[in-house]
Amino acid sequence: MFEVMLFLGFVVLMLLAGISLLGVFIVLAVFAILFWLFGGLFVLAIKLLPWLALLLVVVWLYRAWQKPQQSR
């Protein structure tokens, strides 16, 4: 559903920006192909984002609690 809303918003913004209708159709064809190919990867990235943020916090806390190594 998110892809459809993004697709429609993209069309409206391009038409409001003054892009010709032929240009909009060409860009929409490319956009549709890219979402067809990579749409699942985009959804997967959105689903994994909270876990990646949690991992970032854990690594940051781990490094903060480690004693700095003394150089010899």
C-alpha positions in Angstrom: 0.0 0.0 0.0 2.9 2.3 0.8 4.3 1.9 -2.7 0.9 2.9 -4.2 0.7 6.1 -2.1 4.3 7.0 -3.0 3.6 6.3 -6.7 0.5 8.6 -6.7 2.2 11.3 -4.7 5.1 11.2 -7.2 2.8 11.6 -10.2 0.9 14.5 -8.6 4.2 16.3 -7.7 5.6 15.9 -11.2 2.4 17.2 -12.8 2.4 20.2 -10.3 6.1 20.9 -11.1 5.2 21.4 -14.8 6.8 18.2 -16.2 5.1 17.3 -19.5 2.7 14.4 -19.6 5.0 12.3 -21.8 7.8 12.9 -19.4 5.6 11.8 -16.5 4.7 8.6 -18.3 8.3 7.8 -19.0 9.4 8.4 -15.4 6.4 6.5 -14.1 7.4 3.4 -16.2 10.9 3.5 -14.8 9.5 4.1 -11.3 7.1 1.1 -11.6 9.9 -1.2 -12.8 12.2 -0.1 -10.0 9.5 -0.7 -7.4 8.6 -4.0 -8.9 12.3 -5.1 -8.7 13.2 -3.5 -5.4 9.9 -2.8 -3.6 10.2 -5.9 -1.4 13.7 -4.8 -0.4 12.4 -1.3 0.6 9.7 -2.9 2.8 12.2 -5.2 4.3 14.5 -2.2 5.1 11.6 -0.4 6.8 10.8 -3.4 8.9 14.4 -3.9 9.9 15.0 -0.2 10.8 14.0 -0.4 14.5 16.3 -3.4 14.9 19.2 -1.6 13.2 18.7 1.4 15.5 18.7 -0.9 18.6 21.9 -2.6 17.4 23.5 0.9 17.0 22.5 1.8 20.5 23.9 -1.5 21.9 27.2 -1.0 20.1 27.4 2.6 21.3 26.8 1.5 24.9 29.3 -1.3 24.7 32.0 1.0 23.4 31.2 3.6 26.0 31.6 1.1 28.8 34.9 -0.3 27.6 38.0 1.1 29.2 40.2 2.9 26.7 43.3 0.8 25.8 46.5 2.4 27.0 49.2 2.8 24.3 52.6 1.3 25.1 
